């Protein structure tokens, strides 16, 4: 039961970090930081 609750949460964190990486990469390319 606990692993069933924890897995979607960890997947959400991984997806969130991936989106943040892409967003920051676009900002760096756009503004040449």
Residue frames as qw, qx, qy, qz and C-alpha x, y, z in Angstrom:
[[0.000, 0.884, 0.467, 0.000, 0.00, 0.00, 0.00],
 [0.294, -0.811, 0.086, 0.498, 2.73, 2.45, 0.94],
 [0.397, -0.192, 0.588, 0.678, 4.75, 1.75, -2.22],
 [0.244, 0.611, 0.676, 0.332, 1.57, 2.27, -4.26],
 [0.091, -0.954, -0.238, 0.158, 1.26, 5.74, -2.70],
 [0.405, -0.683, 0.290, 0.535, 4.95, 6.60, -2.97],
 [0.565, 0.111, 0.601, 0.555, 5.49, 5.56, -6.59],
 [0.269, 0.800, 0.430, 0.321, 3.19, 8.14, -8.28],
 [0.260, -0.947, 0.006, 0.187, 4.73, 10.80, -6.05],
 [0.539, -0.452, 0.466, 0.537, 8.27, 9.90, -7.10],
 [0.484, 0.413, 0.597, 0.490, 7.17, 9.78, -10.75],
 [0.060, 0.951, 0.292, 0.087, 5.69, 13.27, -10.35],
 [0.394, -0.811, 0.228, 0.368, 8.97, 14.54, -8.87],
 [0.575, -0.098, 0.581, 0.568, 10.96, 13.02, -11.76],
 [0.341, 0.668, 0.535, 0.388, 8.61, 14.56, -14.33],
 [0.140, -0.975, -0.145, 0.090, 8.71, 17.92, -12.52],
 [0.485, -0.623, 0.369, 0.491, 12.53, 17.93, -12.47],
 [0.536, 0.194, 0.614, 0.546, 12.67, 16.99, -16.16],
 [0.185, 0.857, 0.415, 0.244, 10.33, 19.85, -17.07],
 [0.301, -0.920, 0.055, 0.245, 12.37, 22.25, -14.92],
 [0.582, -0.314, 0.487, 0.570, 15.59, 21.13, -16.63],
 [0.423, 0.488, 0.572, 0.506, 14.08, 21.72, -20.06],
 [0.023, -0.955, -0.287, -0.071, 12.73, 25.12, -18.99],
 [0.419, -0.796, 0.215, 0.380, 16.07, 26.24, -17.54],
 [0.592, -0.034, 0.555, 0.583, 17.90, 24.97, -20.63],
 [0.303, 0.723, 0.485, 0.388, 15.61, 27.04, -22.85],
 [0.199, -0.971, -0.079, 0.103, 16.21, 30.11, -20.68],
 [0.558, -0.531, 0.382, 0.511, 19.98, 29.61, -20.89],
 [0.509, 0.244, 0.585, 0.582, 19.84, 29.26, -24.67],
 [0.138, 0.855, 0.434, 0.246, 17.54, 32.26, -24.99],
 [0.194, -0.979, 0.039, -0.047, 19.41, 34.66, -22.71],
 [0.681, 0.477, -0.393, 0.392, 22.91, 33.13, -22.99],
 [0.547, -0.780, 0.195, -0.231, 23.33, 32.94, -19.21]]
